[in-house]
Amino acid sequence: MAKKKAEPKVVIHNFVAKHMHEVNQSHVFVDRKKNAKRGYSKHKQGRYSEDYRPFLLLFCAA
């Protein structure tokens, strides 16, 4: 009896499945409502004086 030739197995490289466990992890989210009550703001307002914004004077004077 002749031996059967072994068929090569097709290897599918799935990049997403390979790195899934490194990226998809649970995180603790920050409660924005509690931070707002404490006075936290993500984008600070009013950092610059009016000297740096002369274009506002043109709109106010018109």
N, CA, C and O of each residue as an XYZ file, in Angstrom:
248
protein
N       0.816     -1.187      0.000
C       0.000      0.000      0.000
C       0.862      1.254      0.000
O       1.854      1.342      0.724
N       0.481      2.197     -0.802
C       1.200      3.462     -0.886
C       0.642      4.436      0.146
O      -0.561      4.462      0.406
N       1.518      5.224      0.722
C       1.092      6.218      1.704
C       0.479      7.413      0.977
O       0.912      7.787     -0.113
N      -0.540      8.001      1.606
C      -1.164      9.202      1.042
C      -0.268     10.406      1.309
O       0.381     10.493      2.352
N      -0.240     11.312      0.375
C       0.532     12.526      0.573
C      -0.193     13.419      1.587
O      -1.408     13.597      1.504
N       0.541     13.965      2.521
C      -0.042     14.849      3.532
C      -0.354     16.194      2.878
O       0.517     16.831      2.285
N      -1.597     16.603      2.998
C      -2.006     17.889      2.449
C      -1.546     18.994      3.393
O      -1.743     18.890      4.604
N      -0.942     20.042      2.863
C      -0.499     21.129      3.749
C      -1.706     21.863      4.331
O      -2.662     22.181      3.623
N      -1.637     22.123      5.637
C      -2.728     22.846      6.302
C      -2.620     24.333      5.991
O      -1.529     24.903      5.980
N      -3.744     24.934      5.745
C      -3.784     26.361      5.451
C      -3.806     27.110      6.775
O      -4.693     26.893      7.601
N      -2.834     27.992      6.978
C      -2.739     28.779      8.202
C      -3.265     30.179      7.910
O      -2.752     30.876      7.034
N      -4.283     30.578      8.644
C      -4.856     31.910      8.490
C      -4.348     32.766      9.646
O      -4.589     32.456     10.813
N      -3.656     33.824      9.318
C      -3.119     34.716     10.341
C      -4.134     35.823     10.597
O      -4.331     36.696      9.752
N      -4.773     35.790     11.750
C      -5.767     36.796     12.121
C      -5.109     37.752     13.102
O      -4.940     37.428     14.278
N      -4.742     38.922     12.618
C      -4.042     39.909     13.438
C      -4.914     40.395     14.588
O      -4.411     40.619     15.689
N      -6.212     40.562     14.349
C      -7.118     41.078     15.380
C      -7.251     40.070     16.518
O      -7.169     40.438     17.690
N      -7.453     38.813     16.178
C      -7.604     37.797     17.205
C      -6.299     37.565     17.965
O      -6.313     37.202     19.141
N      -5.195     37.772     17.299
C      -3.895     37.554     17.932
C      -3.646     38.567     19.054
O      -3.129     38.203     20.111
N      -4.006     39.821     18.835
C      -3.744     40.882     19.808
C      -4.985     41.288     20.589
O      -4.982     42.331     21.244
N      -6.037     40.493     20.536
C      -7.297     40.841     21.181
C      -7.152     40.985     22.695
O      -7.727     41.904     23.280
N      -6.410     40.112     23.327
C      -6.330     40.118     24.781
C      -5.436     41.242     25.312
O      -5.527     41.599     26.486
N      -4.591     41.790     24.477
C      -3.752     42.903     24.908
C      -4.530     44.213     24.922
O      -4.292     45.073     25.770
N      -5.458     44.362     23.983
C      -6.141     45.640     23.805
C      -7.487     45.675     24.533
O      -7.793     46.652     25.216
N      -8.278     44.637     24.395
C      -9.629     44.633     24.938
C      -9.600     44.265     26.418
O      -9.695     43.095     26.788
N      -9.467     45.293     27.253
C      -9.463     45.088     28.690
C     -10.414     46.079     29.323
O     -10.681     47.147     28.771
N     -10.923     45.715     30.486
C     -11.869     46.589     31.164
C     -11.133     47.764     31.798
O      -9.999     47.632     32.257
N     -11.789     48.893     31.813
C     -11.230     50.102     32.399
C     -12.257     50.725     33.321
O     -13.460     50.539     33.133
N     -11.789     51.470     34.324
C     -12.667     52.206     35.211
C     -12.870     53.587     34.603
O     -11.898     54.295     34.341
N     -14.107     53.972     34.379
C     -14.402     55.252     33.773
C     -14.600     56.307     34.852
O     -15.060     56.012     35.955
N     -14.245     57.537     34.515
C     -14.373     58.653     35.445
C     -15.817     59.150     35.409
O     -16.403     59.302     34.337
N     -16.383     59.400     36.590
C     -17.747     59.916     36.667
C     -17.716     61.417     36.416
O     -17.283     62.186     37.274
N     -18.173     61.830     35.246
C     -18.097     63.239     34.867
C     -19.047     64.109     35.687
O     -18.753     65.278     35.937
N     -20.166     63.560     36.101
C     -21.129     64.345     36.871
C     -20.554     64.697     38.237
O     -20.711     65.826     38.704
N     -19.892     63.743     38.879
C     -19.268     64.020     40.178
C     -18.141     65.034     40.032
O     -17.984     65.919     40.873
N     -17.355     64.905     38.964
C     -16.274     65.862     38.743
C     -16.803     67.255     38.464
O     -16.196     68.240     38.885
N     -17.918     67.358     37.764
C     -18.506     68.668     37.481
C     -18.977     69.323     38.770
O     -18.852     70.538     38.927
N     -19.516     68.538     39.693
C     -19.946     69.084     40.980
C     -18.754     69.554     41.809
O     -18.870     70.498     42.591
N     -17.620     68.901     41.639
C     -16.409     69.287     42.365
C     -15.713     70.491     41.741
O     -14.803     71.066     42.339
N     -16.143     70.875     40.531
C     -15.562     72.044     39.878
C     -14.537     71.712     38.831
O     -13.861     72.611     38.332
N     -14.394     70.447     38.479
C     -13.420     70.058     37.456
C     -13.974     70.385     36.084
O     -15.135     70.098     35.792
N     -13.140     70.989     35.234
C     -13.510     71.196     33.839
C     -12.352     70.720     32.979
O     -11.194     71.016     33.274
N     -12.652     69.998     31.936
C     -11.610     69.418     31.095
C     -10.852     70.496     30.336
O      -9.624     70.460     30.255
N     -11.575     71.440     29.789
C     -10.955     72.530     29.045
C     -11.094     73.786     29.889
O     -12.201     74.279     30.107
N      -9.987     74.292     30.354
C     -10.012     75.461     31.233
C     -10.495     76.682     30.459
O     -10.034     76.941     29.347
N     -11.415     77.424     31.041
C     -11.982     78.609     30.402
C     -11.315     79.859     30.967
O     -10.992     79.919     32.154
N     -11.115     80.847     30.114
C     -10.632     82.153     30.564
C      -9.175     82.176     30.958
O      -8.821     82.848     31.928
N      -8.322     81.476     30.253
C      -6.904     81.477     30.610
C      -6.207     82.737     30.133
O      -5.203     83.144     30.717
N      -6.724     83.363     29.080
C      -6.049     84.501     28.481
C      -6.839     85.773     28.764
O      -8.067     85.758     28.844
N      -6.107     86.868     28.914
C      -6.784     88.143     29.122
C      -7.269     88.670     27.772
O      -6.999     88.073     26.730
N      -7.975     89.774     27.801
C      -8.545     90.345     26.580
C      -7.471     90.958     25.679
O      -7.733     91.212     24.503
N      -6.257     91.203     26.211
C      -5.181     91.778     25.402
C      -4.764     90.839     24.282
O      -4.325     91.287     23.223
N      -4.898     89.553     24.507
C      -4.487     88.576     23.506
C      -5.567     88.316     22.465
O      -5.306     87.671     21.450
N      -6.766     88.808     22.706
C      -7.865     88.569     21.776
C      -8.448     89.876     21.256
O      -9.540     90.262     21.671
N      -7.760     90.557     20.374
C      -8.265     91.848     19.886
C      -9.451     91.698     18.938
O     -10.190     92.660     18.728
N      -9.648     90.527     18.368
C     -10.759     90.354     17.435
C     -12.120     90.436     18.137
O     -13.127     90.714     17.485
N     -12.166     90.203     19.431
C     -13.433     90.296     20.160
C     -13.875     91.753     20.284
O     -15.072     92.041     20.314
N     -12.922     92.658     20.356
C     -13.265     94.060     20.481
C     -13.951     94.586     19.223
O     -14.796     95.477     19.298
N     -13.587     94.035     18.076
C     -14.214     94.470     16.831
C     -15.683     94.094     16.793
O     -16.513     94.862     16.307
N     -16.006     92.918     17.302
C     -17.408     92.478     17.299
C     -18.233     93.200     18.356
O     -19.416     93.463     18.146
N     -17.625     93.517     19.476
C     -18.364     94.194     20.541
C     -18.633     95.657     20.201
O     -19.669     96.200     20.585
N     -17.725     96.291     19.495
C     -17.859     97.699     19.182
C     -18.864     97.937     18.031
O     -19.419     99.027     17.900
N     -19.081     96.925     17.222
C     -19.960     97.116     16.069
C     -21.418     97.128     16.431
O     -22.270     97.280     15.556
